[in-house]
Amino acid sequence: MVQYLQSYFLVGNLRPADHYLSEAIHVSLKNLVTEDELVSEEIPTIKTIKGWIRRYSKSFKKKASEHALTETNGIINNSNSND
């Protein structure tokens, strides 16, 4: 289930025009039940999806910031060693 939620989040992150609201994610997940890809008991509530998105977004931003900072520090360190 987490992989599906991550996919919806990342698609919206890459292309804001494709951003999914929690309600739309819920409907899409229900559609996957009719396609026999998921079991209905696995589908989280809209409230749970909203909470997951908040937590994942916060974690994603933190990891992205840490990654950017690490890259920036690497560039600065490389330019200082070339001086």
N, C-alpha and C positions, 0 to 999 in steps of 0.2 A: 504494500500500500504506500509506503514511504516513497518508493521509487516513482510512483505515479504522481504523488504530490510534488516531489522535487521537480519532475518534468514540467508540470503546469507552472510552477514558480519560475523556473529557469527560462521557459519560453517567454513568459511575460517580462522577465528581466532583460532578455536580449532584444525583444521587440515590444515596446510598450503598447503598440497597436494590438498585439495578441494577448494582452494582459487578461487573466481570468479572475472574475470575482468568485468569492467562496461559493456562492449559489450556483454559478456556472460549473465550477469544479465538481460540486455535489451531483449535478445533473449528468455531467460527463461520466463520472464514476458509476452512477446508476445505469447509464447506457452500456457500460462495460459488463454489467451483470447480465443484461439481456443478450450480450454477445458471448456469454459464458467465460469471460476472462477473469471475472471476480465473483465472489459470493456476497450476497446482499448483507450478510452479517458483518462483513469486513468494512462496509461503507461507513465512514465517520459522519457524524452530524455536521451541519453547517457551522455550528458554534465551535466544534472541535477543529474543523478545517481552518477557521479564522485564527484560533489559538496557535495551531501548528504553523501557519503562515507567519504570524508575528514572531514566534520563537525562531523559526528557520531564517527569516529575514535578518533578524538581529545577529544570529550566528554567522550567516553568510557575509554580512557587511563587516563583521569583526575579522573574519578570515581574510577577506579581500583587502582590508586595511593593513593587516599584518603582512600579507604577501607584498603589497605595494611598498610598504616601509622597508621590508627586507631587500627588495629589488633596488630601491632608492639608495639604501645604505651600501649595497654592493657597488652601485655605479659611483657613488661618492668615494668609496674606498679605492676603487680601481683608478679613478682620476687622480686621487692624492698620491697613489704609488707611482703614477707616471710622471709626476712633477719633479 
